Amino acid sequence: MPSLDTSKEVKLSSIPGSPPDLMFPPKGDAFALRSEYALKIDLELPPPTYRFSETHSVKSWLYHEDAPKAEPPKIIKDLSKYFDKTSSNS
């Protein structure tokens, strides 16, 4: 994900390949061929939807209870921020 704080020397990450053909979508997860985290099942069945909140959900077999555990890429880990819910601004 781009950041305004990124220097011009840092190359933006990209997803290899082309987007799926929406006229003739592939079997399974439409983005499986472009994902380094794709599982075998991604090529066969569409992924289920997992809701995390009213506004956040994901379609991915990676959240299935039988999926192998995967660590987010370092670039994503470095973007994470945690806030103390007990502190106040007053």
ABEGO torsion letter per residue (X at the ends): XBBAABBAABBBBBBBEBBBBAABBBBEBAAAAABAABBAAAAABBBBBBBABAABBBBBAAABAABBBBBBBAAAAAABBBBBAABBAX
